[in-house]
Amino acid sequence: MHGLPYWRLSGYYFFYFAFIGAFSPYFGLYLQSLKFSAWDIGLLMSQMQLMRVFGPNLWGWLADRSGRRVPIVRLASLLSLLGFTAFFWLDRLPGMLGAMAVLAFFWSAALPLVEALTFDHLREEGAGYSRVRLWGSIGFIVAVLGAGGVLDHVPAAGILWICWGVLAGIVVFALALPEAPAAVHHPEAPGVRAILREPRVQALFAACLAMSAAHGALYVFYSIHLANLGYSRTEVGILWSLGVVAEIGIFIAMPRLMRRYASQSLLAFSFAVAVVRFLLIGWGADSGLLAFIAQLMHGVTFGVFHAAAIAAVNRWFPGRAQGRGQALYSSLSFGAGGLLGGLISGWSWDRVGAGWTYTLSAAFALVGLLLVLAGMRAAPRGPGSPAASESAGAMQ
């Protein structure tokens, strides 16, 4: 990783995912303390996914047009911090929806651009992405354990100060990020529309949407589910962090795994494990042992899945299309997929309960598995296509 600004990139990932570690597990509990219903909580939390449908595509287009990503990342980080500040004065649904939309619109802008920036710094060492990204997982663990411990001793509103401080850390490291020259643009490289016509690319994006939909109930209601089963805030934090410890181990091992196994095999394995994981969470989380096993599976259902998928996107969207490719991946998976999963789980939680809600998550994962298997059989359209030229591609 010669010339890689390792610690500046790693610091950004640390704080970016530390925000997720503080926000996703505990902000729903804060909303519950304000007496919002399950549907209202699902609606509010889904704003993060809704804005990821639109925001990354706008910012990715702007970055590809201008050839500059770091100024957009810096502006988005600052405006995210300002947007979150509104929560200190809001406690009604309409205002909360507006503040969440502003936060999500700007917060969602940054990560796809930083992902593309990281790969441009890595150049031919794409397997080294996992060694940078693992600091995001470490940040998540620090935040989820620290916030859980603090919230066992202070009111639920304490999460506001924790999240605000983490967002301030994102701003600091965004200011330190160095720009990287975009990958060389070859005139003969296919355009974004041509790439999107590839059956394997379509199958990958559809499967990514399904996987994120499967995780929707996890990110919105997992902490509430555990609290209802009698787990303390500290125990909730330990279980969240356990999943990310497994994720770190996977990220460390991914360069070796991706050299040894075809990416489509890794993706299919991650979806199969996800089916089992969500059934365990829905029907067995009252057992500490089964909850432990289910969280260890997060290393596969997120770590293996994300590393294999994002490497495929980086290969298939060359040159100045890279920002758009990462934006589409973020929008369709974490955006549309997360929105779908969050809204469905918000609707089903009060109607059919936790068990069947997580069974729906398992069904989404099963659909994703079938899409991956279908993508494995899809033939490339021609010798110049990205799928055809990528003999070791993600859906080969």
C-alpha positions, 0 to 999 in steps of 0.5 A, spaced: 500 500 500 505 504 497 503 511 498 496 510 501 494 515 506 492 509 510 491 513 517 487 519 514 482 514 510 482 509 516 480 515 521 475 517 516 472 510 516 473 509 524 468 515 525 463 514 519 462 507 522 462 509 529 456 514 528 452 508 525 454 504 531 451 509 536 445 511 532 443 505 529 442 501 535 440 506 540 436 512 536 430 507 536 430 506 543 431 514 544 425 514 539 421 509 543 422 513 550 419 519 546 413 514 545 413 513 538 409 507 535 413 502 532 411 504 525 413 511 527 420 509 529 420 505 522 418 511 518 423 515 522 429 510 521 427 509 514 429 516 512 436 514 512 435 509 507 430 513 503 435 519 502 440 513 500 436 512 494 437 519 491 443 522 495 449 518 492 446 518 485 446 526 485 453 526 489 456 521 485 454 524 478 457 531 481 463 528 483 464 524 476 462 531 472 467 535 476 473 530 477 473 532 485 470 528 491 474 531 497 470 537 497 463 534 496 465 529 502 467 535 506 461 539 505 456 533 506 460 532 513 459 539 515 452 539 513 450 532 516 453 535 523 448 541 522 442 537 520 443 532 526 443 538 531 436 540 530 434 533 534 436 537 540 430 541 540 425 536 536 420 531 539 414 531 534 414 526 528 413 532 522 420 536 525 423 529 526 422 527 519 425 533 516 431 533 520 432 526 519 431 527 511 436 533 512 441 529 516 441 522 511 441 526 505 448 529 506 450 523 510 449 519 505 453 523 500 460 521 503 461 514 503 460 512 496 465 517 494 470 515 500 469 508 497 471 510 490 477 515 493 480 509 497 480 504 491 483 510 487 489 510 492 489 503 492 490 502 485 492 495 483 492 493 490 484 492 491 484 487 496 487 492 501 481 495 501 479 490 507 485 492 511 482 500 511 475 498 512 476 494 518 477 500 522 470 502 520 468 496 524 473 498 530 469 504 530 463 501 530 465 496 536 468 502 540 461 506 539 456 501 540 460 498 547 461 505 549 454 508 548 451 502 551 455 503 557 453 510 558 446 509 556 445 504 562 447 510 567 444 516 563 437 518 560 436 515 553 437 522 550 444 522 552 445 518 545 444 525 542 450 528 545 454 521 543 452 522 536 453 529 535 461 528 538 462 522 533 459 526 527 464 532 529 470 527 528 467 525 521 468 533 520 475 533 522 477 527 518 474 529 512 478 535 512 484 531 512 482 527 506 487 527 500 484 527 493 486 522 489 487 522 481 481 518 478 483 511 475 485 512 468 479 513 463 479 509 457 475 512 451 473 505 449 470 503 456 463 502 456 458 507 459 454 506 465 448 504 461 451 499 457 454 496 464 447 496 467 445 492 461 449 486 463 445 480 466 450 479 471 450 486 474 443 486 474 443 480 478 448 483 483 444 489 484 438 486 485 441 481 490 444 487 494 437 490 494 434 483 497 440 483 502 439 490 505 432 489 505 433 482 510 437 487 514 432 492 515 429 489 521 436 488 524 438 495 524 431 498 526 428 493 531 434 489 534 436 493 540 428 493 541 427 486 540 433 484 545 430 490 550 423 486 550 427 480 551 430 482 558 437 484 555 440 490 559 443 496 554 450 493 556 448 486 553 445 489 547 452 493 546 456 487 547 451 483 542 452 488 537 459 489 538 460 481 537 457 481 530 462 487 528 468 483 531 466 477 527 466 482 521 473 485 523 476 478 522 472 477 516 475 483 513 482 481 515 481 474 512 478 477 505 484 478 501 486 471 502 479 469 501 478 473 495 484 470 492 482 463 493 474 463 492 470 465 486 466 472 488 460 469 486 461 463 491 462 467 497 456 471 495 452 465 495 455 463 502 453 469 505 446 469 503 445 462 505 448 464 512 443 470 512 437 465 512 439 461 518 441 468 522 435 471 521 431 465 523 435 464 529 434 472 531 427 471 530 425 465 534 431 464 538 434 470 541 431 469 548 437 464 548 444 467 550 447 462 546 443 462 540 443 470 540 451 469 540 451 464 534 447 469 530 451 475 531 457 471 529 454 470 523 454 478 521 461 477 519 459 473 513 452 476 512 455 483 512 463 482 511 463 477 506 457 480 502 460 487 502 467 486 501 465 481 495 460 486 492 464 492 492 470 489 489 465 487 483 462 494 483 469 497 483 471 492 477 465 493 473 465 501 473 471 503 470 474 510 470 470 516 471 464 511 472 466 509 478 463 514 482 456 512 479 457 505 480 459 506 488 453 511 488 448 506 485 451 500 489 449 504 495 442 507 493 440 500 491 442 496 496 443 500 503 438 505 500 432 502 497 433 495 500 434 498 507 428 502 506 424 497 504 426 492 509 425 498 514 418 500 512 416 492 512 419 491 519 415 497 521 409 495 519 409 487 521 412 488 528 406 490 531 402 486 527 405 479 527 411 480 532 418 479 532 419 472 530 415 473 523 418 479 522 425 476 522 422 470 518 420 475 513 428 478 513 430 470 512 425 470 506 429 476 503 435 473 504 433 467 500 430 471 494 437 474 494 441 467 494 436 465 488 438 472 484 446 470 485 445 463 483 441 466 477 447 471 476 452 465 476 448 462 470 447 469 466 452 469 460 456 475 458 453 479 452 459 480 448 467 480 449 467 487 450 462 487 456 465 488 463 462 481 465 466 478 459 472 481 460 472 480 468 474 472 468 475 473 476 469 477 477 464 477 482 458 473 479 463 469 474 
